[in-house]
């Protein structure tokens, strides 16, 4: 593996870890908001309601943008890595 490919794979791992941290943080926050709102373990309807509120609430705009950017970075670095490790003919 070339040094460039190794660097891109390492960068992809770091971006994936950041992305997964953000996703799980959002999911747990939505879960606890639903629990606080209804007072019990939320079902699918309550979860959908919280996701809808998260998508519409302006106070979560920065969190949504950060998740969008890390998702785009993960996709971009994934494509770059696939080109970097592809066999050269």
C-alpha atoms as an extended CHARMM CRD file, in Angstrom:
* protein
*
        89  EXT
         1         1  UNK       CA              0.0000000000        0.0000000000        0.0000000000  PROA      1               0.0000000000
         2         2  UNK       CA              1.3560000000        3.4000000000       -0.9170000000  PROA      2               0.0000000000
         3         3  UNK       CA              1.9330000000        6.0350000000        1.7540000000  PROA      3               0.0000000000
         4         4  UNK       CA             -0.8620000000        8.1540000000        0.2590000000  PROA      4               0.0000000000
         5         5  UNK       CA             -3.3230000000        5.2620000000        0.4710000000  PROA      5               0.0000000000
         6         6  UNK       CA             -2.2850000000        4.5220000000        4.0470000000  PROA      6               0.0000000000
         7         7  UNK       CA             -2.7500000000        8.1780000000        4.9800000000  PROA      7               0.0000000000
         8         8  UNK       CA             -6.2000000000        8.2930000000        3.3460000000  PROA      8               0.0000000000
         9         9  UNK       CA             -7.3150000000        5.0870000000        5.0740000000  PROA      9               0.0000000000
        10        10  UNK       CA             -6.1660000000        6.5030000000        8.4210000000  PROA      10              0.0000000000
        11        11  UNK       CA             -7.9680000000        9.7600000000        7.7180000000  PROA      11              0.0000000000
        12        12  UNK       CA            -11.0760000000        7.8090000000        6.7550000000  PROA      12              0.0000000000
        13        13  UNK       CA            -10.9620000000        5.9830000000       10.1050000000  PROA      13              0.0000000000
        14        14  UNK       CA            -10.7030000000        9.2630000000       12.0230000000  PROA      14              0.0000000000
        15        15  UNK       CA            -13.5900000000       10.8280000000       10.0830000000  PROA      15              0.0000000000
        16        16  UNK       CA            -15.6960000000        7.6890000000       10.6240000000  PROA      16              0.0000000000
        17        17  UNK       CA            -15.0630000000        7.8250000000       14.3800000000  PROA      17              0.0000000000
        18        18  UNK       CA            -16.1060000000       11.4920000000       14.4830000000  PROA      18              0.0000000000
        19        19  UNK       CA            -19.1890000000       10.7250000000       12.3750000000  PROA      19              0.0000000000
        20        20  UNK       CA            -20.2440000000        7.7640000000       14.5350000000  PROA      20              0.0000000000
        21        21  UNK       CA            -19.7450000000        9.8130000000       17.7180000000  PROA      21              0.0000000000
        22        22  UNK       CA            -21.9850000000       12.5590000000       16.3420000000  PROA      22              0.0000000000
        23        23  UNK       CA            -24.6640000000       10.0740000000       15.2130000000  PROA      23              0.0000000000
        24        24  UNK       CA            -24.8140000000        8.2580000000       18.5310000000  PROA      24              0.0000000000
        25        25  UNK       CA            -24.8280000000       11.5280000000       20.4570000000  PROA      25              0.0000000000
        26        26  UNK       CA            -27.7940000000       12.7220000000       18.3890000000  PROA      26              0.0000000000
        27        27  UNK       CA            -29.6460000000        9.4180000000       18.7980000000  PROA      27              0.0000000000
        28        28  UNK       CA            -29.1630000000        9.3570000000       22.5660000000  PROA      28              0.0000000000
        29        29  UNK       CA            -30.1950000000       12.9980000000       22.8600000000  PROA      29              0.0000000000
        30        30  UNK       CA            -33.3710000000       12.3220000000       20.8760000000  PROA      30              0.0000000000
        31        31  UNK       CA            -34.0910000000        9.2810000000       23.0170000000  PROA      31              0.0000000000
        32        32  UNK       CA            -33.7360000000       11.1990000000       26.2750000000  PROA      32              0.0000000000
        33        33  UNK       CA            -35.8250000000       14.0910000000       24.9360000000  PROA      33              0.0000000000
        34        34  UNK       CA            -38.6060000000       11.6250000000       24.1130000000  PROA      34              0.0000000000
        35        35  UNK       CA            -38.3410000000       10.0230000000       27.5610000000  PROA      35              0.0000000000
        36        36  UNK       CA            -38.5310000000       13.4480000000       29.2140000000  PROA      36              0.0000000000
        37        37  UNK       CA            -41.5250000000       14.4170000000       27.0820000000  PROA      37              0.0000000000
        38        38  UNK       CA            -43.6490000000       11.2800000000       27.5240000000  PROA      38              0.0000000000
        39        39  UNK       CA            -42.2770000000        9.8770000000       30.7810000000  PROA      39              0.0000000000
        40        40  UNK       CA            -41.6790000000        6.3270000000       29.5650000000  PROA      40              0.0000000000
        41        41  UNK       CA            -39.6770000000        4.3440000000       27.0270000000  PROA      41              0.0000000000
        42        42  UNK       CA            -40.5010000000        5.8090000000       23.6000000000  PROA      42              0.0000000000
        43        43  UNK       CA            -41.9230000000        3.7420000000       20.7940000000  PROA      43              0.0000000000
        44        44  UNK       CA            -41.5430000000        4.2520000000       17.0390000000  PROA      44              0.0000000000
        45        45  UNK       CA            -44.1570000000        7.0180000000       16.8810000000  PROA      45              0.0000000000
        46        46  UNK       CA            -42.4610000000        9.0590000000       19.6000000000  PROA      46              0.0000000000
        47        47  UNK       CA            -39.0500000000        8.4530000000       18.0080000000  PROA      47              0.0000000000
        48        48  UNK       CA            -40.3650000000        9.6820000000       14.6560000000  PROA      48              0.0000000000
        49        49  UNK       CA            -41.8210000000       12.7530000000       16.3780000000  PROA      49              0.0000000000
        50        50  UNK       CA            -38.4490000000       13.5780000000       17.9670000000  PROA      50              0.0000000000
        51        51  UNK       CA            -36.5810000000       13.1080000000       14.6730000000  PROA      51              0.0000000000
        52        52  UNK       CA            -39.0930000000       15.3790000000       12.9510000000  PROA      52              0.0000000000
        53        53  UNK       CA            -38.5960000000       18.0110000000       15.6450000000  PROA      53              0.0000000000
        54        54  UNK       CA            -34.8170000000       17.6550000000       15.3630000000  PROA      54              0.0000000000
        55        55  UNK       CA            -35.0050000000       18.2240000000       11.6030000000  PROA      55              0.0000000000
        56        56  UNK       CA            -37.2340000000       21.2980000000       11.9700000000  PROA      56              0.0000000000
        57        57  UNK       CA            -35.9830000000       22.9620000000       15.1630000000  PROA      57              0.0000000000
        58        58  UNK       CA            -33.6730000000       25.9230000000       14.4100000000  PROA      58              0.0000000000
        59        59  UNK       CA            -31.7640000000       25.3330000000       17.6540000000  PROA      59              0.0000000000
        60        60  UNK       CA            -30.3770000000       22.1050000000       16.1480000000  PROA      60              0.0000000000
        61        61  UNK       CA            -29.2810000000       23.7260000000       12.8800000000  PROA      61              0.0000000000
        62        62  UNK       CA            -25.5900000000       23.7080000000       13.7690000000  PROA      62              0.0000000000
        63        63  UNK       CA            -25.7450000000       20.0560000000       14.8210000000  PROA      63              0.0000000000
        64        64  UNK       CA            -27.4530000000       19.1450000000       11.5320000000  PROA      64              0.0000000000
        65        65  UNK       CA            -24.8250000000       21.0470000000        9.5190000000  PROA      65              0.0000000000
        66        66  UNK       CA            -21.9960000000       19.3500000000       11.4090000000  PROA      66              0.0000000000
        67        67  UNK       CA            -23.5120000000       15.9350000000       10.7400000000  PROA      67              0.0000000000
        68        68  UNK       CA            -23.9940000000       16.8160000000        7.0740000000  PROA      68              0.0000000000
        69        69  UNK       CA            -20.3780000000       17.9580000000        6.7170000000  PROA      69              0.0000000000
        70        70  UNK       CA            -18.9270000000       14.9070000000        8.4360000000  PROA      70              0.0000000000
        71        71  UNK       CA            -21.1240000000       12.6720000000        6.2580000000  PROA      71              0.0000000000
        72        72  UNK       CA            -19.8970000000       14.4620000000        3.1290000000  PROA      72              0.0000000000
        73        73  UNK       CA            -16.2870000000       14.2110000000        4.3370000000  PROA      73              0.0000000000
        74        74  UNK       CA            -16.6850000000       10.5040000000        4.9920000000  PROA      74              0.0000000000
        75        75  UNK       CA            -18.1150000000        9.9360000000        1.5090000000  PROA      75              0.0000000000
        76        76  UNK       CA            -15.4260000000       12.0740000000       -0.1230000000  PROA      76              0.0000000000
        77        77  UNK       CA            -12.5300000000       10.4420000000        1.6930000000  PROA      77              0.0000000000
        78        78  UNK       CA            -14.0430000000        7.0300000000        0.9380000000  PROA      78              0.0000000000
        79        79  UNK       CA            -14.0240000000        7.8100000000       -2.7790000000  PROA      79              0.0000000000
        80        80  UNK       CA            -10.4910000000        9.2200000000       -2.6330000000  PROA      80              0.0000000000
        81        81  UNK       CA             -9.2950000000        6.1470000000       -0.7680000000  PROA      81              0.0000000000
        82        82  UNK       CA            -10.8720000000        3.7940000000       -3.3010000000  PROA      82              0.0000000000
        83        83  UNK       CA             -9.0520000000        5.6140000000       -6.1050000000  PROA      83              0.0000000000
        84        84  UNK       CA             -5.7750000000        5.6430000000       -4.1660000000  PROA      84              0.0000000000
        85        85  UNK       CA             -5.7740000000        1.9060000000       -3.4460000000  PROA      85              0.0000000000
        86        86  UNK       CA             -7.0730000000        0.8260000000       -6.8670000000  PROA      86              0.0000000000
        87        87  UNK       CA             -4.4820000000       -1.1210000000       -8.8500000000  PROA      87              0.0000000000
        88        88  UNK       CA             -2.6650000000        0.9980000000      -11.3890000000  PROA      88              0.0000000000
        89        89  UNK       CA             -2.7130000000       -0.5530000000      -14.8520000000  PROA      89              0.0000000000
